[in-house]
Amino acid sequence: MYLNGTGVKQDYGEAVKWFRKSAEQGEAHGQNILGVMYLYGTAGVKQDYGEAVKWFRKSAEQGLAQGQDYLGLMYDNGFGIEQDRKEAIKWYRKAAKQGYEAAINRLEKLDELD
């Protein structure tokens, strides 16, 4: 609600505070959103690929398809982690098996390159 200003005054600091609390308590969606904030440097969070990888990994390991896709993206591009195409494909496949469209599309594009 704070992130979008829905029903309350938009306040990125409050939004980040609550997403962080959620993430630290092991909630996969909170971890993923925090990862996105670090990836893009949004909502008052300074861009930090290492922190993004950390949070995407936590959500991915819990089986969140979006987190798996983002972790694959980090490996695929070498953002905050050593580039590793095999590891990227592994995570994309996990997300694709859940029907996550972005991961399916990424796998199709990689097949075109190979």
PyMOL CGO cylinders between C-alpha atoms (Angstrom):
from pymol import cmd
from pymol.cgo import CYLINDER

trace = [
    CYLINDER, 0.00, 0.00, 0.00, 2.83, 2.38, 0.86, 0.3, 1, 1, 1, 1, 1, 1,
    CYLINDER, 2.83, 2.38, 0.86, 4.70, 1.53, -2.32, 0.3, 1, 1, 1, 1, 1, 1,
    CYLINDER, 4.70, 1.53, -2.32, 1.80, 2.55, -4.55, 0.3, 1, 1, 1, 1, 1, 1,
    CYLINDER, 1.80, 2.55, -4.55, 0.11, 5.06, -2.27, 0.3, 1, 1, 1, 1, 1, 1,
    CYLINDER, 0.11, 5.06, -2.27, -3.06, 2.99, -2.14, 0.3, 1, 1, 1, 1, 1, 1,
    CYLINDER, -3.06, 2.99, -2.14, -5.22, 4.16, 0.75, 0.3, 1, 1, 1, 1, 1, 1,
    CYLINDER, -5.22, 4.16, 0.75, -2.23, 5.86, 2.37, 0.3, 1, 1, 1, 1, 1, 1,
    CYLINDER, -2.23, 5.86, 2.37, 0.26, 8.52, 1.38, 0.3, 1, 1, 1, 1, 1, 1,
    CYLINDER, 0.26, 8.52, 1.38, 2.97, 7.00, -0.81, 0.3, 1, 1, 1, 1, 1, 1,
    CYLINDER, 2.97, 7.00, -0.81, 6.04, 6.43, 1.34, 0.3, 1, 1, 1, 1, 1, 1,
    CYLINDER, 6.04, 6.43, 1.34, 8.91, 4.39, -0.08, 0.3, 1, 1, 1, 1, 1, 1,
    CYLINDER, 8.91, 4.39, -0.08, 10.70, 4.26, 3.25, 0.3, 1, 1, 1, 1, 1, 1,
    CYLINDER, 10.70, 4.26, 3.25, 7.70, 2.63, 4.91, 0.3, 1, 1, 1, 1, 1, 1,
    CYLINDER, 7.70, 2.63, 4.91, 7.23, 0.29, 1.97, 0.3, 1, 1, 1, 1, 1, 1,
    CYLINDER, 7.23, 0.29, 1.97, 10.84, -0.90, 2.12, 0.3, 1, 1, 1, 1, 1, 1,
    CYLINDER, 10.84, -0.90, 2.12, 10.62, -1.29, 5.90, 0.3, 1, 1, 1, 1, 1, 1,
    CYLINDER, 10.62, -1.29, 5.90, 7.63, -3.63, 5.61, 0.3, 1, 1, 1, 1, 1, 1,
    CYLINDER, 7.63, -3.63, 5.61, 8.97, -5.58, 2.65, 0.3, 1, 1, 1, 1, 1, 1,
    CYLINDER, 8.97, -5.58, 2.65, 12.22, -6.09, 4.56, 0.3, 1, 1, 1, 1, 1, 1,
    CYLINDER, 12.22, -6.09, 4.56, 10.35, -7.32, 7.65, 0.3, 1, 1, 1, 1, 1, 1,
    CYLINDER, 10.35, -7.32, 7.65, 8.42, -9.74, 5.49, 0.3, 1, 1, 1, 1, 1, 1,
    CYLINDER, 8.42, -9.74, 5.49, 11.56, -10.92, 3.69, 0.3, 1, 1, 1, 1, 1, 1,
    CYLINDER, 11.56, -10.92, 3.69, 13.54, -11.40, 6.89, 0.3, 1, 1, 1, 1, 1, 1,
    CYLINDER, 13.54, -11.40, 6.89, 10.72, -13.54, 8.27, 0.3, 1, 1, 1, 1, 1, 1,
    CYLINDER, 10.72, -13.54, 8.27, 11.05, -15.85, 5.26, 0.3, 1, 1, 1, 1, 1, 1,
    CYLINDER, 11.05, -15.85, 5.26, 8.11, -14.71, 3.14, 0.3, 1, 1, 1, 1, 1, 1,
    CYLINDER, 8.11, -14.71, 3.14, 9.06, -15.52, -0.47, 0.3, 1, 1, 1, 1, 1, 1,
    CYLINDER, 9.06, -15.52, -0.47, 7.07, -12.73, -2.13, 0.3, 1, 1, 1, 1, 1, 1,
    CYLINDER, 7.07, -12.73, -2.13, 8.61, -10.13, 0.19, 0.3, 1, 1, 1, 1, 1, 1,
    CYLINDER, 8.61, -10.13, 0.19, 12.06, -11.51, -0.59, 0.3, 1, 1, 1, 1, 1, 1,
    CYLINDER, 12.06, -11.51, -0.59, 11.39, -11.34, -4.30, 0.3, 1, 1, 1, 1, 1, 1,
    CYLINDER, 11.39, -11.34, -4.30, 10.09, -7.76, -4.18, 0.3, 1, 1, 1, 1, 1, 1,
    CYLINDER, 10.09, -7.76, -4.18, 13.10, -6.69, -2.14, 0.3, 1, 1, 1, 1, 1, 1,
    CYLINDER, 13.10, -6.69, -2.14, 15.30, -8.37, -4.77, 0.3, 1, 1, 1, 1, 1, 1,
    CYLINDER, 15.30, -8.37, -4.77, 13.56, -6.39, -7.51, 0.3, 1, 1, 1, 1, 1, 1,
    CYLINDER, 13.56, -6.39, -7.51, 14.10, -3.16, -5.59, 0.3, 1, 1, 1, 1, 1, 1,
    CYLINDER, 14.10, -3.16, -5.59, 17.83, -3.89, -5.32, 0.3, 1, 1, 1, 1, 1, 1,
    CYLINDER, 17.83, -3.89, -5.32, 18.06, -5.02, -8.95, 0.3, 1, 1, 1, 1, 1, 1,
    CYLINDER, 18.06, -5.02, -8.95, 16.61, -1.83, -10.36, 0.3, 1, 1, 1, 1, 1, 1,
    CYLINDER, 16.61, -1.83, -10.36, 17.42, 0.60, -7.55, 0.3, 1, 1, 1, 1, 1, 1,
    CYLINDER, 17.42, 0.60, -7.55, 13.79, 1.58, -7.01, 0.3, 1, 1, 1, 1, 1, 1,
    CYLINDER, 13.79, 1.58, -7.01, 11.71, 2.91, -4.13, 0.3, 1, 1, 1, 1, 1, 1,
    CYLINDER, 11.71, 2.91, -4.13, 14.64, 4.64, -2.50, 0.3, 1, 1, 1, 1, 1, 1,
    CYLINDER, 14.64, 4.64, -2.50, 16.78, 1.49, -2.44, 0.3, 1, 1, 1, 1, 1, 1,
    CYLINDER, 16.78, 1.49, -2.44, 20.26, 1.86, -3.91, 0.3, 1, 1, 1, 1, 1, 1,
    CYLINDER, 20.26, 1.86, -3.91, 20.96, -0.56, -6.76, 0.3, 1, 1, 1, 1, 1, 1,
    CYLINDER, 20.96, -0.56, -6.76, 22.97, -3.51, -5.45, 0.3, 1, 1, 1, 1, 1, 1,
    CYLINDER, 22.97, -3.51, -5.45, 23.14, -6.66, -7.56, 0.3, 1, 1, 1, 1, 1, 1,
    CYLINDER, 23.14, -6.66, -7.56, 24.68, -8.71, -4.74, 0.3, 1, 1, 1, 1, 1, 1,
    CYLINDER, 24.68, -8.71, -4.74, 21.73, -7.94, -2.46, 0.3, 1, 1, 1, 1, 1, 1,
    CYLINDER, 21.73, -7.94, -2.46, 19.34, -8.67, -5.32, 0.3, 1, 1, 1, 1, 1, 1,
    CYLINDER, 19.34, -8.67, -5.32, 20.92, -12.11, -5.81, 0.3, 1, 1, 1, 1, 1, 1,
    CYLINDER, 20.92, -12.11, -5.81, 20.69, -12.80, -2.08, 0.3, 1, 1, 1, 1, 1, 1,
    CYLINDER, 20.69, -12.80, -2.08, 16.95, -12.11, -1.95, 0.3, 1, 1, 1, 1, 1, 1,
    CYLINDER, 16.95, -12.11, -1.95, 16.14, -13.78, -5.27, 0.3, 1, 1, 1, 1, 1, 1,
    CYLINDER, 16.14, -13.78, -5.27, 17.95, -16.92, -4.10, 0.3, 1, 1, 1, 1, 1, 1,
    CYLINDER, 17.95, -16.92, -4.10, 15.94, -17.04, -0.89, 0.3, 1, 1, 1, 1, 1, 1,
    CYLINDER, 15.94, -17.04, -0.89, 12.64, -16.76, -2.76, 0.3, 1, 1, 1, 1, 1, 1,
    CYLINDER, 12.64, -16.76, -2.76, 13.77, -19.15, -5.52, 0.3, 1, 1, 1, 1, 1, 1,
    CYLINDER, 13.77, -19.15, -5.52, 14.79, -21.83, -3.03, 0.3, 1, 1, 1, 1, 1, 1,
    CYLINDER, 14.79, -21.83, -3.03, 11.29, -21.66, -1.57, 0.3, 1, 1, 1, 1, 1, 1,
    CYLINDER, 11.29, -21.66, -1.57, 9.88, -22.43, -5.01, 0.3, 1, 1, 1, 1, 1, 1,
    CYLINDER, 9.88, -22.43, -5.01, 8.61, -18.99, -6.03, 0.3, 1, 1, 1, 1, 1, 1,
    CYLINDER, 8.61, -18.99, -6.03, 8.61, -19.05, -9.84, 0.3, 1, 1, 1, 1, 1, 1,
    CYLINDER, 8.61, -19.05, -9.84, 9.27, -15.33, -10.19, 0.3, 1, 1, 1, 1, 1, 1,
    CYLINDER, 9.27, -15.33, -10.19, 12.25, -15.57, -7.83, 0.3, 1, 1, 1, 1, 1, 1,
    CYLINDER, 12.25, -15.57, -7.83, 13.58, -18.55, -9.81, 0.3, 1, 1, 1, 1, 1, 1,
    CYLINDER, 13.58, -18.55, -9.81, 13.26, -16.58, -13.04, 0.3, 1, 1, 1, 1, 1, 1,
    CYLINDER, 13.26, -16.58, -13.04, 15.03, -13.55, -11.59, 0.3, 1, 1, 1, 1, 1, 1,
    CYLINDER, 15.03, -13.55, -11.59, 17.81, -15.69, -10.15, 0.3, 1, 1, 1, 1, 1, 1,
    CYLINDER, 17.81, -15.69, -10.15, 18.23, -17.24, -13.59, 0.3, 1, 1, 1, 1, 1, 1,
    CYLINDER, 18.23, -17.24, -13.59, 18.41, -13.75, -15.06, 0.3, 1, 1, 1, 1, 1, 1,
    CYLINDER, 18.41, -13.75, -15.06, 21.16, -12.79, -12.62, 0.3, 1, 1, 1, 1, 1, 1,
    CYLINDER, 21.16, -12.79, -12.62, 23.20, -15.87, -13.58, 0.3, 1, 1, 1, 1, 1, 1,
    CYLINDER, 23.20, -15.87, -13.58, 22.46, -15.37, -17.27, 0.3, 1, 1, 1, 1, 1, 1,
    CYLINDER, 22.46, -15.37, -17.27, 23.80, -11.81, -17.24, 0.3, 1, 1, 1, 1, 1, 1,
    CYLINDER, 23.80, -11.81, -17.24, 26.42, -12.08, -14.51, 0.3, 1, 1, 1, 1, 1, 1,
    CYLINDER, 26.42, -12.08, -14.51, 24.69, -9.46, -12.36, 0.3, 1, 1, 1, 1, 1, 1,
    CYLINDER, 24.69, -9.46, -12.36, 26.06, -9.70, -8.81, 0.3, 1, 1, 1, 1, 1, 1,
    CYLINDER, 26.06, -9.70, -8.81, 27.25, -13.24, -9.43, 0.3, 1, 1, 1, 1, 1, 1,
    CYLINDER, 27.25, -13.24, -9.43, 29.58, -15.01, -11.83, 0.3, 1, 1, 1, 1, 1, 1,
    CYLINDER, 29.58, -15.01, -11.83, 27.88, -15.53, -15.18, 0.3, 1, 1, 1, 1, 1, 1,
    CYLINDER, 27.88, -15.53, -15.18, 26.85, -19.17, -15.57, 0.3, 1, 1, 1, 1, 1, 1,
    CYLINDER, 26.85, -19.17, -15.57, 24.53, -20.17, -18.40, 0.3, 1, 1, 1, 1, 1, 1,
    CYLINDER, 24.53, -20.17, -18.40, 23.97, -23.72, -17.05, 0.3, 1, 1, 1, 1, 1, 1,
    CYLINDER, 23.97, -23.72, -17.05, 22.89, -22.34, -13.69, 0.3, 1, 1, 1, 1, 1, 1,
    CYLINDER, 22.89, -22.34, -13.69, 20.66, -19.78, -15.41, 0.3, 1, 1, 1, 1, 1, 1,
    CYLINDER, 20.66, -19.78, -15.41, 18.95, -22.50, -17.43, 0.3, 1, 1, 1, 1, 1, 1,
    CYLINDER, 18.95, -22.50, -17.43, 18.47, -24.60, -14.28, 0.3, 1, 1, 1, 1, 1, 1,
    CYLINDER, 18.47, -24.60, -14.28, 16.56, -21.79, -12.58, 0.3, 1, 1, 1, 1, 1, 1,
    CYLINDER, 16.56, -21.79, -12.58, 14.63, -20.82, -15.72, 0.3, 1, 1, 1, 1, 1, 1,
    CYLINDER, 14.63, -20.82, -15.72, 13.49, -24.44, -16.07, 0.3, 1, 1, 1, 1, 1, 1,
    CYLINDER, 13.49, -24.44, -16.07, 12.25, -24.56, -12.49, 0.3, 1, 1, 1, 1, 1, 1,
    CYLINDER, 12.25, -24.56, -12.49, 10.15, -21.44, -13.11, 0.3, 1, 1, 1, 1, 1, 1,
    CYLINDER, 10.15, -21.44, -13.11, 9.00, -22.66, -16.52, 0.3, 1, 1, 1, 1, 1, 1,
    CYLINDER, 9.00, -22.66, -16.52, 7.77, -25.94, -15.01, 0.3, 1, 1, 1, 1, 1, 1,
    CYLINDER, 7.77, -25.94, -15.01, 5.39, -23.81, -12.95, 0.3, 1, 1, 1, 1, 1, 1,
    CYLINDER, 5.39, -23.81, -12.95, 4.14, -22.13, -16.13, 0.3, 1, 1, 1, 1, 1, 1,
    CYLINDER, 4.14, -22.13, -16.13, 5.96, -18.84, -15.54, 0.3, 1, 1, 1, 1, 1, 1,
    CYLINDER, 5.96, -18.84, -15.54, 5.82, -17.15, -18.97, 0.3, 1, 1, 1, 1, 1, 1,
    CYLINDER, 5.82, -17.15, -18.97, 8.93, -14.97, -18.66, 0.3, 1, 1, 1, 1, 1, 1,
    CYLINDER, 8.93, -14.97, -18.66, 11.07, -18.03, -17.93, 0.3, 1, 1, 1, 1, 1, 1,
    CYLINDER, 11.07, -18.03, -17.93, 9.50, -19.97, -20.79, 0.3, 1, 1, 1, 1, 1, 1,
    CYLINDER, 9.50, -19.97, -20.79, 10.29, -17.09, -23.13, 0.3, 1, 1, 1, 1, 1, 1,
    CYLINDER, 10.29, -17.09, -23.13, 13.88, -16.83, -21.88, 0.3, 1, 1, 1, 1, 1, 1,
    CYLINDER, 13.88, -16.83, -21.88, 14.43, -20.56, -22.46, 0.3, 1, 1, 1, 1, 1, 1,
    CYLINDER, 14.43, -20.56, -22.46, 13.04, -20.27, -25.98, 0.3, 1, 1, 1, 1, 1, 1,
    CYLINDER, 13.04, -20.27, -25.98, 15.42, -17.39, -26.73, 0.3, 1, 1, 1, 1, 1, 1,
    CYLINDER, 15.42, -17.39, -26.73, 18.39, -19.34, -25.36, 0.3, 1, 1, 1, 1, 1, 1,
    CYLINDER, 18.39, -19.34, -25.36, 17.48, -22.31, -27.59, 0.3, 1, 1, 1, 1, 1, 1,
    CYLINDER, 17.48, -22.31, -27.59, 17.56, -19.93, -30.57, 0.3, 1, 1, 1, 1, 1, 1,
    CYLINDER, 17.56, -19.93, -30.57, 21.12, -18.93, -29.65, 0.3, 1, 1, 1, 1, 1, 1,
    CYLINDER, 21.12, -18.93, -29.65, 22.46, -22.46, -29.16, 0.3, 1, 1, 1, 1, 1, 1,
]
cmd.load_cgo(trace, "trace")
